[in-house]
């Protein structure tokens, strides 16, 4: 009888211990998922900063290069497409970002053809802000991918994958560059 009570006590303690462990793992997964969501929001925030800078840059260039309307229109169209993709998944967002990067490369090449534009204070300031923003974008994407890696590791490794599966935690998508962004930007007029 005493042995049976001891065995039941051990089983109860083990079940309670597993339950407490499961709660702890669930909380860790929730926190990791929130970090992923927060870092993705930061990526979106920096992209919005770039989208806000582009119209000012284009307006500055317009005064110097009115006959380069096609390049300017392409930059604005790429910017608008990127804004429209702001709530898209990381893959679609990367594709829209690639188009913006390419059209900005053409815009900066256009500035090379106009020395007065290149020397313009507004243009130089906007170009500096845009360069700073591009650095922020790169850092934010890297931080997002690191957060996704940490989260995905937790959802896929033993023993936390057991709780992740039971609580329906799904792996997250990395932000990966699309197409030609992996190589040099091609400038075409």
N, C-alpha and C positions, 0 to 999 in steps of 0.2 A: 504494500500500500504506500509506504513512504517512498519507495523507488518510483512508483507511478506518479506521485505528486511531484517528485523532483524532476522527472522527465517532462511532465506537463509544464512546470515552471521554466525549465530550460527552453522548451519550445516557445512559450509565451515571450520570454526575454528575447529569443532569436527573432521572432516575428516583429516584435516592437522595435528591435534594433534595425531590421531590414526596412521597416516602415520609416523610421527616422532617417536612415541613410537615403532612402528613395526621395524623401522630401528635400533633403540637402542637395542631392543631384539635380532634382527638378529646379530648385532655386538657382543653382549654378548655370543650368541651361537657359533659364529665363534671363538671367543677367547677361550671359554671353550673347543671346539673341538681341537684347536691348542695345548692347554695344554695337552690334552689326547695324541695327536700325539707325542708331545715332550717327555712326560714321557715314552711312549712306546719305543721311540728311545733310551732313557736312559737305559731301561731294556735290550734292544738288545745290547747296548754298554757294559754293565757289563757282559752279557753272552759271548760276544766276548772276553772279558778279561779272563774269566775263560777258554774258549776254547783255548786261546793262552798259558795259564799256564800249561794245562794238558799234552801236549807232553813233556815239560821240566821235569815235575814230573815223567812221565813214563820212560823217558830216565835215570833219576837218579836211579830209582828203578831197572831198567834192569840190571845194573851192579852188584847188590846184589842178585837178585832173578831171575836168568836166567831161572830156571826151573818152574817159575810161569807164563809162557808165556800166558796161557789162560786168567788169570785175567788181565794182561796188554793189551792183544788184546781186551778184552771186554771194557776196559776203553777207548781205542782209538776208537773203533767202536761206543760207546755211544757218545763220543765227536763229531765224524764225523756226526752222525745222528742229534745231536743238532745243529751243524753248518748248516746242510742242511735244518733244520726246522726254521732257523733264520727269514725268512720272512713269516712264517706261522701265523695263527691267534693265539690268546692267549691260546686257549684250546690245540691245537697241540703242541705249544711251551712248555706248562706245562707238557705234556706227555713226550716229549723228555728230558726235564729237570729232570723228575723223574728217568729216566733210568740213566742219568749221576750221579745223587745223589747216587743211589744204587751202581753203579760200583765204584764210589770214596770211598764209605764206605768199599767195599771189598779191595780196594787198601790200605787204611789206616790200615785195619786189617792185611794185609800182612806185612806192616811195623812193626807191633807189633811182628811178628815172627822173625824179623831180627834186633837185638839190634844195630848192627853196622850201619845199614841203618837209624834207628831211631836217632842215634847220628850224622849222617852225616850233615854237615853244609848246603850243597845245598838242601838236602831233607827238613831239618827243615825250611829253608828260603822259599822254594816253598810251603811247607805245610802251613806256616804262611800266605803267600800271598793268597793262595787258601781259607783259612779260612776267611781272610779279604774280599775277593771277594764274598764269600757266604753271608757274612753280608750285603755287598752292594746290592747283588741280592735281598735279603729279603726286604731291605729298598726300593729299586726301584720298586719291585712288589707292595708293600704296597702303595707307593706314586702314582703309576699308578692306582691302584684300587680306591684310594681316588679321583683322577682326573676323573675317569670314573663315580663314584657316583655323583659328582658335575654336570658333564655334563648330565648324564641320568636324574637326578632330574630336570634340566632345560628343558629337552626335553619332560618330562612327566607331569609336573605340570602346573596347570592353573595359569595364562593366557599364559605363554610362550610356552606351547605346541601347541597353535594355530599357532604361527609364525613358530615353529619348523616343524609342519606338512606341512604348506604351502611352506616352503623353503627346505623340504625333508631332515631334520636332523634326522638321525636314531640313536637309542641307540647303545652303544658300549658294547663289551663283556668284562667281568671281567677276570682277570687272576686267575684261580682257580687251586689248586694243584690237581693232578690226582692220583688215586689209592693209593698205599701204602705210598706215601710221607706224608700222614696225620699221620702216625704212625712212630714208630722207623724204622730206616734203618736196613734191614735184611742183615747180612753178610753170604754169602754162597760161598764155594769153590767147 
